[in-house]
Amino acid sequence: HFKAQRGVHGMGKNMHGAWGEDTVARVPVGTIVYDDDTGEVIADFTEHGQEALIAKGGRGGRGNSRFANSIHKAPNMHENGEPGQERYIRLELKLLGDVGLVGFPNAGKSTLISRLSAARPKIADYPFTTLIPNLGVMVSRDKAESCVIADIPGLIEGAHEGAGLGHDFLRHIERTRLLLFVLDCAETDGRDVLDDYNTLRQELERYNPKMLERPQLIAANKLDVPEAVKRFAALKQSVTEDIYGISAVTGEGIEPLRDAVFAKLREAPRQSIPVIDETVVRKFEEEEPFSIVIENGVYVVTGKRIENLLIMTNLNEDESLQRFQRTTERMGLDQALRDRGIKAGDTVRILDMEFEYSD
């Protein structure tokens, strides 16, 4: 729970109370903020230093001097403060990498990223996937360029439906500019390397068809195994994308692959991230001030404007109550209640307050 500090009460001599301090929640770059009730995207943090207003504090209530006029010079009334906004939010992190390594578990992605960058993910000889994405900074051979390469944990068939750790990691690939498929050409459990490649493409397409519109490269891995060389030769005849034979273990073919990645990135446009406008302004007159439903003979009035009016009204002051009545009349509440058939003595409820209607 994040709760901002409340403001200070006003004081004599027409002095305003101090505003409450903002509460700031820091999140990593790549975080998307959703309204958990509506699913609306509130903010998308794609650059360091971005800020977004997630929940706005309410304005302070006005003191009695604000209601003075030429006729009523000493009003005996004041407003309560407006309640601050409350909302449930969901934070989702999508890593911001230029290159996303895509492949089945144990295809050699972690070893490859350790070759291409200074990242040192946990590597072992077991047929299980990395449990967390790894990021590394890859530098070109002439040291003039660099990019972020993301080792996305291994996918399995059905990942687009959430199988395995599918949904947890497919979203990270959405941020990348270049897809680098890492294929295991030494696989010995009967799977065909071309089938692996097609399955990976299908999983990406079913998750988000636009992902396959991005530039792609293929790294046929494990050519240090004799059988893998034959599979690589057959694979080259079956695919149209640029393919490079490598051995992440020995370093064979790594530098040509590095050069190809930077060449592709120079041509790949950066993703245009939609700008989230957090300050949607709605004109006062366009908002519905209230709505009325009848529940068990009680006229229940709801609506942000009228509920805020009630909350900010000091019900212990006669002048404040009179102002509340005048304001609701201008909103059209009395006429709307009469149109719904209300009679003297009927009950009207706003929030947890009940009033007896009288003509």
Short mmCIF file of the C-alpha atoms (twelve columns), coordinates in Angstrom:
data_MODEL
# 
_entry.id   MODEL 
# 
loop_
_atom_site.group_PDB 
_atom_site.id 
_atom_site.type_symbol 
_atom_site.label_atom_id 
_atom_site.label_alt_id 
_atom_site.label_comp_id 
_atom_site.label_asym_id 
_atom_site.label_seq_id 
_atom_site.Cartn_x 
_atom_site.Cartn_y 
_atom_site.Cartn_z 
_atom_site.pdbx_PDB_model_num 
ATOM 1   C CA . HIS A 1   0.000   0.000   0.000   1 
ATOM 2   C CA . PHE A 2   1.277   3.449   -0.955  1 
ATOM 3   C CA . LYS A 3   -0.370  6.378   0.783   1 
ATOM 4   C CA . ALA A 4   0.604   10.001  0.305   1 
ATOM 5   C CA . GLN A 5   0.945   12.394  3.221   1 
ATOM 6   C CA . ARG A 6   -2.169  14.427  3.985   1 
ATOM 7   C CA . GLY A 7   -2.140  18.214  3.816   1 
ATOM 8   C CA . VAL A 8   -2.139  20.621  6.759   1 
ATOM 9   C CA . HIS A 9   -5.244  22.444  7.959   1 
ATOM 10  C CA . GLY A 10  -5.644  26.119  7.063   1 
ATOM 11  C CA . MET A 11  -4.940  28.722  9.703   1 
ATOM 12  C CA . GLY A 12  -6.029  32.222  10.657  1 
ATOM 13  C CA . LYS A 13  -5.314  35.359  8.624   1 
ATOM 14  C CA . ASN A 14  -6.424  33.576  5.429   1 
ATOM 15  C CA . MET A 15  -3.441  31.234  5.490   1 
ATOM 16  C CA . HIS A 16  -3.558  28.088  3.387   1 
ATOM 17  C CA . GLY A 17  -2.455  24.789  4.873   1 
ATOM 18  C CA . ALA A 18  0.670   23.239  3.383   1 
ATOM 19  C CA . TRP A 19  0.230   20.576  0.721   1 
ATOM 20  C CA . GLY A 20  1.035   16.998  1.604   1 
ATOM 21  C CA . GLU A 21  4.278   15.576  0.244   1 
ATOM 22  C CA . ASP A 22  4.060   13.367  -2.837  1 
ATOM 23  C CA . THR A 23  4.649   9.657   -2.403  1 
ATOM 24  C CA . VAL A 24  6.919   8.307   -5.153  1 
ATOM 25  C CA . ALA A 25  7.140   4.622   -6.058  1 
ATOM 26  C CA . ARG A 26  10.260  3.845   -8.081  1 
ATOM 27  C CA . VAL A 27  10.014  1.175   -10.772 1 
ATOM 28  C CA . PRO A 28  12.506  -0.161  -13.326 1 
ATOM 29  C CA . VAL A 29  12.487  1.002   -16.921 1 
ATOM 30  C CA . GLY A 30  10.145  -1.222  -18.926 1 
ATOM 31  C CA . THR A 31  7.339   -1.180  -16.355 1 
ATOM 32  C CA . ILE A 32  3.741   -0.826  -17.538 1 
ATOM 33  C CA . VAL A 33  1.145   0.396   -15.030 1 
ATOM 34  C CA . TYR A 34  -2.407  -0.928  -15.428 1 
ATOM 35  C CA . ASP A 35  -5.598  0.010   -13.611 1 
ATOM 36  C CA . ASP A 36  -6.399  -3.377  -12.111 1 
ATOM 37  C CA . ASP A 37  -10.171 -2.795  -12.205 1 
ATOM 38  C CA . THR A 38  -10.523 -1.608  -15.805 1 
ATOM 39  C CA . GLY A 39  -7.367  -2.972  -17.465 1 
ATOM 40  C CA . GLU A 40  -6.566  0.541   -18.741 1 
ATOM 41  C CA . VAL A 41  -2.904  1.363   -19.307 1 
ATOM 42  C CA . ILE A 42  -2.076  4.306   -17.049 1 
ATOM 43  C CA . ALA A 43  1.619   4.676   -17.847 1 
ATOM 44  C CA . ASP A 44  4.376   2.967   -19.838 1 
ATOM 45  C CA . PHE A 45  7.882   3.707   -18.554 1 
ATOM 46  C CA . THR A 46  10.294  3.301   -21.447 1 
ATOM 47  C CA . GLU A 47  12.992  5.815   -20.478 1 
ATOM 48  C CA . HIS A 48  14.912  6.610   -17.325 1 
ATOM 49  C CA . GLY A 49  13.501  9.583   -15.418 1 
ATOM 50  C CA . GLN A 50  9.914   9.350   -16.669 1 
ATOM 51  C CA . GLU A 51  7.177   10.174  -14.183 1 
ATOM 52  C CA . ALA A 52  3.424   9.611   -14.189 1 
ATOM 53  C CA . LEU A 53  0.668   10.693  -11.830 1 
ATOM 54  C CA . ILE A 54  -1.085  7.483   -10.791 1 
ATOM 55  C CA . ALA A 55  -3.415  8.705   -8.022  1 
ATOM 56  C CA . LYS A 56  -4.162  12.377  -7.529  1 
ATOM 57  C CA . GLY A 57  -4.702  13.921  -4.128  1 
ATOM 58  C CA . GLY A 58  -7.888  15.874  -3.456  1 
ATOM 59  C CA . ARG A 59  -7.930  19.648  -3.262  1 
ATOM 60  C CA . GLY A 60  -8.161  21.285  0.116   1 
ATOM 61  C CA . GLY A 61  -11.488 22.563  1.397   1 
ATOM 62  C CA . ARG A 62  -12.164 26.298  1.352   1 
ATOM 63  C CA . GLY A 63  -12.421 28.321  4.536   1 
ATOM 64  C CA . ASN A 64  -15.287 30.666  5.423   1 
ATOM 65  C CA . SER A 65  -13.576 33.748  3.927   1 
ATOM 66  C CA . ARG A 66  -13.847 32.148  0.477   1 
ATOM 67  C CA . PHE A 67  -17.653 32.300  0.676   1 
ATOM 68  C CA . ALA A 68  -17.860 35.948  1.683   1 
ATOM 69  C CA . ASN A 69  -19.549 38.376  -0.715  1 
ATOM 70  C CA . SER A 70  -20.920 41.889  -0.680  1 
ATOM 71  C CA . ILE A 71  -24.157 40.740  0.971   1 
ATOM 72  C CA . HIS A 72  -22.921 37.998  3.281   1 
ATOM 73  C CA . LYS A 73  -19.637 39.335  4.639   1 
ATOM 74  C CA . ALA A 74  -19.129 36.901  7.523   1 
ATOM 75  C CA . PRO A 75  -20.317 33.447  6.459   1 
ATOM 76  C CA . ASN A 76  -20.336 30.731  9.096   1 
ATOM 77  C CA . MET A 77  -19.368 27.809  6.870   1 
ATOM 78  C CA . HIS A 78  -16.388 25.954  5.427   1 
ATOM 79  C CA . GLU A 79  -15.654 22.912  3.288   1 
ATOM 80  C CA . ASN A 80  -14.049 19.634  4.190   1 
ATOM 81  C CA . GLY A 81  -11.107 18.538  2.051   1 
ATOM 82  C CA . GLU A 82  -11.780 16.538  -1.095  1 
ATOM 83  C CA . PRO A 83  -10.823 12.866  -0.753  1 
ATOM 84  C CA . GLY A 84  -7.752  11.759  -2.672  1 
ATOM 85  C CA . GLN A 85  -7.965  9.237   -5.467  1 
ATOM 86  C CA . GLU A 86  -7.670  5.571   -4.586  1 
ATOM 87  C CA . ARG A 87  -7.036  2.824   -7.119  1 
ATOM 88  C CA . TYR A 88  -5.680  -0.688  -7.398  1 
ATOM 89  C CA . ILE A 89  -2.897  -0.963  -9.952  1 
ATOM 90  C CA . ARG A 90  -0.995  -3.839  -11.541 1 
ATOM 91  C CA . LEU A 91  2.651   -3.479  -12.512 1 
ATOM 92  C CA . GLU A 92  4.067   -5.543  -15.360 1 
ATOM 93  C CA . LEU A 93  7.725   -5.524  -16.308 1 
ATOM 94  C CA . LYS A 94  8.745   -5.999  -19.916 1 
ATOM 95  C CA . LEU A 95  12.502  -5.978  -20.289 1 
ATOM 96  C CA . LEU A 96  13.869  -3.454  -22.752 1 
ATOM 97  C CA . GLY A 97  16.397  -5.332  -24.869 1 
ATOM 98  C CA . ASP A 98  17.479  -4.620  -28.431 1 
ATOM 99  C CA . VAL A 99  18.008  -8.303  -29.238 1 
ATOM 100 C CA . GLY A 100 15.911  -11.157 -27.880 1 
ATOM 101 C CA . LEU A 101 17.330  -14.694 -27.882 1 
ATOM 102 C CA . VAL A 102 14.518  -17.133 -28.638 1 
ATOM 103 C CA . GLY A 103 14.886  -20.890 -28.364 1 
ATOM 104 C CA . PHE A 104 13.904  -24.104 -26.656 1 
ATOM 105 C CA . PRO A 105 15.316  -24.990 -23.235 1 
ATOM 106 C CA . ASN A 106 18.940  -26.127 -23.373 1 
ATOM 107 C CA . ALA A 107 19.466  -24.648 -26.859 1 
ATOM 108 C CA . GLY A 108 22.521  -22.791 -25.548 1 
ATOM 109 C CA . LYS A 109 21.112  -19.263 -25.147 1 
ATOM 110 C CA . SER A 110 22.731  -18.664 -21.767 1 
ATOM 111 C CA . THR A 111 26.106  -19.809 -23.096 1 
ATOM 112 C CA . LEU A 112 25.687  -17.615 -26.160 1 
ATOM 113 C CA . ILE A 113 24.893  -14.477 -24.152 1 
ATOM 114 C CA . SER A 114 27.959  -15.136 -22.017 1 
ATOM 115 C CA . ARG A 115 30.012  -15.207 -25.248 1 
ATOM 116 C CA . LEU A 116 28.446  -12.075 -26.724 1 
ATOM 117 C CA . SER A 117 28.483  -9.977  -23.543 1 
ATOM 118 C CA . ALA A 118 29.862  -9.773  -20.030 1 
ATOM 119 C CA . ALA A 119 26.712  -11.371 -18.598 1 
ATOM 120 C CA . ARG A 120 27.403  -14.516 -16.602 1 
ATOM 121 C CA . PRO A 121 24.148  -16.464 -16.254 1 
ATOM 122 C CA . LYS A 122 24.052  -19.789 -14.466 1 
ATOM 123 C CA . ILE A 123 24.960  -22.486 -17.007 1 
ATOM 124 C CA . ALA A 124 24.821  -26.244 -16.531 1 
ATOM 125 C CA . ASP A 125 24.239  -29.384 -18.565 1 
ATOM 126 C CA . TYR A 126 20.590  -30.014 -17.802 1 
ATOM 127 C CA . PRO A 127 17.487  -29.942 -20.010 1 
ATOM 128 C CA . PHE A 128 15.736  -27.228 -18.025 1 
ATOM 129 C CA . THR A 129 15.151  -23.587 -18.785 1 
ATOM 130 C CA . THR A 130 16.619  -20.474 -17.221 1 
ATOM 131 C CA . LEU A 131 14.112  -19.229 -14.642 1 
ATOM 132 C CA . ILE A 132 14.772  -15.506 -14.998 1 
ATOM 133 C CA . PRO A 133 15.633  -13.417 -18.079 1 
ATOM 134 C CA . ASN A 134 19.268  -12.325 -18.315 1 
ATOM 135 C CA . LEU A 135 20.438  -9.070  -19.853 1 
ATOM 136 C CA . GLY A 136 23.878  -8.328  -21.234 1 
ATOM 137 C CA . VAL A 137 25.493  -5.443  -23.095 1 
ATOM 138 C CA . MET A 138 27.047  -6.548  -26.376 1 
ATOM 139 C CA . VAL A 139 29.765  -4.375  -27.921 1 
ATOM 140 C CA . SER A 140 30.732  -4.376  -31.592 1 
ATOM 141 C CA . ARG A 141 34.179  -5.549  -32.625 1 
ATOM 142 C CA . ASP A 142 35.365  -1.972  -33.225 1 
ATOM 143 C CA . LYS A 143 33.884  -0.865  -29.859 1 
ATOM 144 C CA . ALA A 144 31.889  1.825   -31.685 1 
ATOM 145 C CA . GLU A 145 28.434  0.361   -31.031 1 
ATOM 146 C CA . SER A 146 26.649  -1.428  -28.232 1 
ATOM 147 C CA . CYS A 147 23.245  -2.976  -27.667 1 
ATOM 148 C CA . VAL A 148 21.313  -4.805  -24.972 1 
ATOM 149 C CA . ILE A 149 20.809  -8.502  -25.574 1 
ATOM 150 C CA . ALA A 150 18.163  -10.410 -23.611 1 
ATOM 151 C CA . ASP A 151 18.329  -14.122 -22.908 1 
ATOM 152 C CA . ILE A 152 14.632  -14.973 -22.842 1 
ATOM 153 C CA . PRO A 153 14.014  -18.238 -20.936 1 
ATOM 154 C CA . GLY A 154 13.281  -21.219 -23.133 1 
ATOM 155 C CA . LEU A 155 9.878   -21.605 -24.727 1 
ATOM 156 C CA . ILE A 156 7.953   -24.824 -25.163 1 
ATOM 157 C CA . GLU A 157 5.073   -25.765 -27.396 1 
ATOM 158 C CA . GLY A 158 1.892   -24.192 -26.051 1 
ATOM 159 C CA . ALA A 159 3.726   -21.239 -24.477 1 
ATOM 160 C CA . HIS A 160 1.275   -18.768 -26.066 1 
ATOM 161 C CA . GLU A 161 -1.457  -20.385 -23.961 1 
ATOM 162 C CA . GLY A 162 0.646   -20.147 -20.812 1 
ATOM 163 C CA . ALA A 163 2.193   -23.622 -20.923 1 
ATOM 164 C CA . GLY A 164 5.399   -23.872 -18.939 1 
ATOM 165 C CA . LEU A 165 6.557   -20.338 -18.194 1 
ATOM 166 C CA . GLY A 166 5.149   -19.059 -21.487 1 
ATOM 167 C CA . HIS A 167 3.225   -15.926 -20.578 1 
ATOM 168 C CA . ASP A 168 5.802   -14.972 -17.952 1 
ATOM 169 C CA . PHE A 169 8.467   -14.530 -20.618 1 
ATOM 170 C CA . LEU A 170 6.819   -14.051 -24.005 1 
ATOM 171 C CA . ARG A 171 5.942   -10.499 -22.975 1 
ATOM 172 C CA . HIS A 172 9.654   -9.645  -22.670 1 
ATOM 173 C CA . ILE A 173 10.206  -10.483 -26.350 1 
ATOM 174 C CA . GLU A 174 7.596   -7.861  -27.309 1 
ATOM 175 C CA . ARG A 175 10.071  -5.098  -26.481 1 
ATOM 176 C CA . THR A 176 12.972  -6.317  -28.618 1 
ATOM 177 C CA . ARG A 177 13.894  -4.882  -32.019 1 
ATOM 178 C CA . LEU A 178 15.583  -8.016  -33.365 1 
ATOM 179 C CA . LEU A 179 14.745  -11.689 -32.852 1 
ATOM 180 C CA . LEU A 180 17.709  -14.076 -32.726 1 
ATOM 181 C CA . PHE A 181 16.528  -17.688 -32.895 1 
ATOM 182 C CA . VAL A 182 18.974  -20.085 -31.233 1 
ATOM 183 C CA . LEU A 183 18.549  -23.651 -32.516 1 
ATOM 184 C CA . ASP A 184 20.106  -26.792 -31.082 1 
ATOM 185 C CA . CYS A 185 21.569  -28.667 -34.061 1 
ATOM 186 C CA . ALA A 186 22.953  -31.406 -31.784 1 
ATOM 187 C CA . GLU A 187 19.542  -32.423 -30.394 1 
ATOM 188 C CA . THR A 188 19.412  -36.219 -30.078 1 
ATOM 189 C CA . ASP A 189 15.940  -36.938 -28.668 1 
ATOM 190 C CA . GLY A 190 14.379  -37.383 -32.089 1 
ATOM 191 C CA . ARG A 191 13.251  -33.774 -32.656 1 
ATOM 192 C CA . ASP A 192 13.965  -32.184 -36.008 1 
ATOM 193 C CA . VAL A 193 15.740  -28.810 -35.837 1 
ATOM 194 C CA . LEU A 194 13.519  -27.371 -38.592 1 
ATOM 195 C CA . ASP A 195 10.428  -28.438 -36.617 1 
ATOM 196 C CA . ASP A 196 11.863  -26.647 -33.576 1 
ATOM 197 C CA . TYR A 197 12.273  -23.471 -35.589 1 
ATOM 198 C CA . ASN A 198 8.739   -23.626 -36.993 1 
ATOM 199 C CA . THR A 199 7.305   -24.316 -33.537 1 
ATOM 200 C CA . LEU A 200 9.065   -21.282 -32.091 1 
ATOM 201 C CA . ARG A 201 7.721   -19.069 -34.852 1 
ATOM 202 C CA . GLN A 202 4.208   -20.419 -34.349 1 
ATOM 203 C CA . GLU A 203 4.324   -19.701 -30.611 1 
ATOM 204 C CA . LEU A 204 5.404   -16.106 -31.246 1 
ATOM 205 C CA . GLU A 205 2.778   -15.635 -33.942 1 
ATOM 206 C CA . ARG A 206 -0.035  -16.994 -31.769 1 
ATOM 207 C CA . TYR A 207 1.008   -14.779 -28.891 1 
ATOM 208 C CA . ASN A 208 1.353   -11.621 -31.011 1 
ATOM 209 C CA . PRO A 209 1.345   -11.846 -34.840 1 
ATOM 210 C CA . LYS A 210 3.250   -8.553  -35.177 1 
ATOM 211 C CA . MET A 211 6.314   -10.050 -33.512 1 
ATOM 212 C CA . LEU A 212 7.281   -11.930 -36.663 1 
ATOM 213 C CA . GLU A 213 7.340   -8.669  -38.628 1 
ATOM 214 C CA . ARG A 214 10.598  -7.737  -36.888 1 
ATOM 215 C CA . PRO A 215 14.068  -8.434  -38.314 1 
ATOM 216 C CA . GLN A 216 15.268  -11.967 -37.566 1 
ATOM 217 C CA . LEU A 217 18.481  -13.969 -37.517 1 
ATOM 218 C CA . ILE A 218 19.096  -17.655 -36.884 1 
ATOM 219 C CA . ALA A 219 22.022  -19.014 -34.877 1 
ATOM 220 C CA . ALA A 220 22.427  -22.764 -35.472 1 
ATOM 221 C CA . ASN A 221 24.262  -23.780 -32.308 1 
ATOM 222 C CA . LYS A 222 26.479  -26.637 -31.128 1 
ATOM 223 C CA . LEU A 223 28.443  -27.145 -34.352 1 
ATOM 224 C CA . ASP A 224 31.250  -28.582 -32.207 1 
ATOM 225 C CA . VAL A 225 29.217  -31.828 -32.385 1 
ATOM 226 C CA . PRO A 226 29.843  -33.695 -35.694 1 
ATOM 227 C CA . GLU A 227 26.175  -34.613 -36.272 1 
ATOM 228 C CA . ALA A 228 25.207  -30.957 -35.853 1 
ATOM 229 C CA . VAL A 229 27.199  -29.901 -38.908 1 
ATOM 230 C CA . LYS A 230 25.053  -32.144 -41.129 1 
ATOM 231 C CA . ARG A 231 21.837  -30.835 -39.605 1 
ATOM 232 C CA . PHE A 232 23.048  -27.275 -40.107 1 
ATOM 233 C CA . ALA A 233 23.721  -27.890 -43.803 1 
ATOM 234 C CA . ALA A 234 20.205  -29.314 -44.258 1 
ATOM 235 C CA . LEU A 235 18.663  -26.434 -42.290 1 
ATOM 236 C CA . LYS A 236 20.326  -23.810 -44.508 1 
ATOM 237 C CA . GLN A 237 18.472  -25.266 -47.492 1 
ATOM 238 C CA . SER A 238 15.100  -24.992 -45.756 1 
ATOM 239 C CA . VAL A 239 14.986  -21.464 -44.362 1 
ATOM 240 C CA . THR A 240 15.021  -18.058 -46.031 1 
ATOM 241 C CA . GLU A 241 16.253  -15.992 -43.080 1 
ATOM 242 C CA . ASP A 242 19.932  -15.221 -42.537 1 
ATOM 243 C CA . ILE A 243 21.450  -18.167 -40.695 1 
ATOM 244 C CA . TYR A 244 24.836  -18.499 -38.979 1 
ATOM 245 C CA . GLY A 245 26.471  -21.664 -37.749 1 
ATOM 246 C CA . ILE A 246 28.049  -21.256 -34.318 1 
ATOM 247 C CA . SER A 247 29.348  -23.093 -31.296 1 
ATOM 248 C CA . ALA A 248 28.678  -21.054 -28.179 1 
ATOM 249 C CA . VAL A 249 30.958  -23.439 -26.250 1 
ATOM 250 C CA . THR A 250 34.069  -23.095 -28.435 1 
ATOM 251 C CA . GLY A 251 33.377  -19.612 -29.841 1 
ATOM 252 C CA . GLU A 252 33.183  -20.784 -33.459 1 
ATOM 253 C CA . GLY A 253 31.202  -18.346 -35.647 1 
ATOM 254 C CA . ILE A 254 30.549  -15.906 -32.785 1 
ATOM 255 C CA . GLU A 255 32.196  -12.844 -34.360 1 
ATOM 256 C CA . PRO A 256 30.403  -13.103 -37.748 1 
ATOM 257 C CA . LEU A 257 27.151  -13.447 -35.790 1 
ATOM 258 C CA . ARG A 258 28.033  -10.371 -33.731 1 
ATOM 259 C CA . ASP A 259 28.640  -8.363  -36.926 1 
ATOM 260 C CA . ALA A 260 25.347  -9.559  -38.411 1 
ATOM 261 C CA . VAL A 261 23.403  -8.525  -35.309 1 
ATOM 262 C CA . PHE A 262 24.726  -4.955  -35.437 1 
ATOM 263 C CA . ALA A 263 24.094  -4.764  -39.183 1 
ATOM 264 C CA . LYS A 264 20.464  -5.783  -38.643 1 
ATOM 265 C CA . LEU A 265 20.013  -3.352  -35.767 1 
ATOM 266 C CA . ARG A 266 21.175  -0.442  -37.909 1 
ATOM 267 C CA . GLU A 267 18.276  -1.187  -40.257 1 
ATOM 268 C CA . ALA A 268 15.723  -2.003  -37.561 1 
ATOM 269 C CA . PRO A 269 13.545  0.952   -36.531 1 
ATOM 270 C CA . ARG A 270 13.099  1.605   -32.871 1 
ATOM 271 C CA . GLN A 271 9.675   0.670   -31.589 1 
ATOM 272 C CA . SER A 272 7.239   3.523   -31.305 1 
ATOM 273 C CA . ILE A 273 5.838   3.302   -27.807 1 
ATOM 274 C CA . PRO A 274 2.387   4.903   -27.537 1 
ATOM 275 C CA . VAL A 275 2.367   7.974   -25.313 1 
ATOM 276 C CA . ILE A 276 -0.025  7.587   -22.414 1 
ATOM 277 C CA . ASP A 277 -1.866  10.813  -21.640 1 
ATOM 278 C CA . GLU A 278 -2.407  10.702  -17.907 1 
ATOM 279 C CA . THR A 279 -4.217  14.056  -17.785 1 
ATOM 280 C CA . VAL A 280 -7.482  13.398  -19.586 1 
ATOM 281 C CA . VAL A 281 -9.545  16.564  -19.129 1 
ATOM 282 C CA . ARG A 282 -13.316 16.292  -19.208 1 
ATOM 283 C CA . LYS A 283 -15.422 19.413  -19.234 1 
ATOM 284 C CA . PHE A 284 -17.493 19.945  -16.115 1 
ATOM 285 C CA . GLU A 285 -20.777 20.168  -17.993 1 
ATOM 286 C CA . GLU A 286 -20.105 16.958  -19.930 1 
ATOM 287 C CA . GLU A 287 -19.912 14.815  -16.800 1 
ATOM 288 C CA . GLU A 288 -23.071 13.196  -15.509 1 
ATOM 289 C CA . PRO A 289 -23.482 14.805  -12.067 1 
ATOM 290 C CA . PHE A 290 -25.536 11.924  -10.680 1 
ATOM 291 C CA . SER A 291 -27.694 8.899   -11.402 1 
ATOM 292 C CA . ILE A 292 -30.683 7.549   -9.481  1 
ATOM 293 C CA . VAL A 293 -31.786 3.982   -8.796  1 
ATOM 294 C CA . ILE A 294 -34.617 2.837   -6.528  1 
ATOM 295 C CA . GLU A 295 -33.744 0.043   -4.097  1 
ATOM 296 C CA . ASN A 296 -36.476 -1.218  -1.733  1 
ATOM 297 C CA . GLY A 297 -38.255 2.136   -1.889  1 
ATOM 298 C CA . VAL A 298 -35.045 4.132   -1.220  1 
ATOM 299 C CA . TYR A 299 -33.869 6.594   -3.879  1 
ATOM 300 C CA . VAL A 300 -30.120 5.904   -4.133  1 
ATOM 301 C CA . VAL A 301 -28.173 8.757   -5.736  1 
ATOM 302 C CA . THR A 302 -24.657 8.085   -7.022  1 
ATOM 303 C CA . GLY A 303 -22.122 10.088  -9.004  1 
ATOM 304 C CA . LYS A 304 -18.667 11.492  -8.423  1 
ATOM 305 C CA . ARG A 305 -19.703 15.145  -8.406  1 
ATOM 306 C CA . ILE A 306 -22.567 14.804  -5.986  1 
ATOM 307 C CA . GLU A 307 -20.691 12.363  -3.735  1 
ATOM 308 C CA . ASN A 308 -17.706 14.745  -3.538  1 
ATOM 309 C CA . LEU A 309 -20.095 17.602  -2.755  1 
ATOM 310 C CA . LEU A 310 -21.514 15.649  0.179   1 
ATOM 311 C CA . ILE A 311 -18.086 14.602  1.470   1 
ATOM 312 C CA . MET A 312 -16.826 18.182  1.371   1 
ATOM 313 C CA . THR A 313 -19.931 19.596  3.081   1 
ATOM 314 C CA . ASN A 314 -19.677 20.190  6.834   1 
ATOM 315 C CA . LEU A 315 -23.024 18.771  7.937   1 
ATOM 316 C CA . ASN A 316 -22.757 20.414  11.357  1 
ATOM 317 C CA . GLU A 317 -23.185 23.897  9.900   1 
ATOM 318 C CA . ASP A 318 -26.604 25.188  8.860   1 
ATOM 319 C CA . GLU A 319 -25.148 27.421  6.167   1 
ATOM 320 C CA . SER A 320 -23.192 24.504  4.706   1 
ATOM 321 C CA . LEU A 321 -26.364 22.393  4.556   1 
ATOM 322 C CA . GLN A 322 -28.219 25.227  2.833   1 
ATOM 323 C CA . ARG A 323 -25.416 25.545  0.284   1 
ATOM 324 C CA . PHE A 324 -25.527 21.785  -0.305  1 
ATOM 325 C CA . GLN A 325 -29.262 22.000  -1.013  1 
ATOM 326 C CA . ARG A 326 -28.867 24.958  -3.378  1 
ATOM 327 C CA . THR A 327 -26.074 23.219  -5.263  1 
ATOM 328 C CA . THR A 328 -28.013 19.949  -5.718  1 
ATOM 329 C CA . GLU A 329 -31.004 21.971  -6.984  1 
ATOM 330 C CA . ARG A 330 -28.776 23.616  -9.602  1 
ATOM 331 C CA . MET A 331 -27.555 20.139  -10.577 1 
ATOM 332 C CA . GLY A 332 -31.179 19.204  -11.219 1 
ATOM 333 C CA . LEU A 333 -31.470 16.602  -8.450  1 
ATOM 334 C CA . ASP A 334 -34.857 17.775  -7.136  1 
ATOM 335 C CA . GLN A 335 -36.446 17.733  -10.562 1 
ATOM 336 C CA . ALA A 336 -34.920 14.332  -11.361 1 
ATOM 337 C CA . LEU A 337 -36.295 12.867  -8.116  1 
ATOM 338 C CA . ARG A 338 -39.763 14.256  -8.865  1 
ATOM 339 C CA . ASP A 339 -39.561 12.788  -12.351 1 
ATOM 340 C CA . ARG A 340 -38.870 9.389   -10.751 1 
ATOM 341 C CA . GLY A 341 -42.023 9.746   -8.625  1 
ATOM 342 C CA . ILE A 342 -40.598 10.653  -5.228  1 
ATOM 343 C CA . LYS A 343 -43.069 11.786  -2.541  1 
ATOM 344 C CA . ALA A 344 -42.701 13.687  0.698   1 
ATOM 345 C CA . GLY A 345 -41.363 11.400  3.412   1 
ATOM 346 C CA . ASP A 346 -39.467 9.110   1.024   1 
ATOM 347 C CA . THR A 347 -35.810 8.402   1.751   1 
ATOM 348 C CA . VAL A 348 -32.907 9.612   -0.396  1 
ATOM 349 C CA . ARG A 349 -29.473 8.023   0.144   1 
ATOM 350 C CA . ILE A 350 -26.127 9.438   -0.978  1 
ATOM 351 C CA . LEU A 351 -23.160 7.317   0.087   1 
ATOM 352 C CA . ASP A 352 -23.965 6.372   3.700   1 
ATOM 353 C CA . MET A 353 -26.121 9.449   4.403   1 
ATOM 354 C CA . GLU A 354 -29.911 9.261   4.278   1 
ATOM 355 C CA . PHE A 355 -32.220 12.249  3.912   1 
ATOM 356 C CA . GLU A 356 -36.000 12.527  4.195   1 
ATOM 357 C CA . TYR A 357 -37.440 14.182  1.124   1 
ATOM 358 C CA . SER A 358 -39.821 17.116  1.586   1 
ATOM 359 C CA . ASP A 359 -41.491 19.398  -0.938  1 
# 
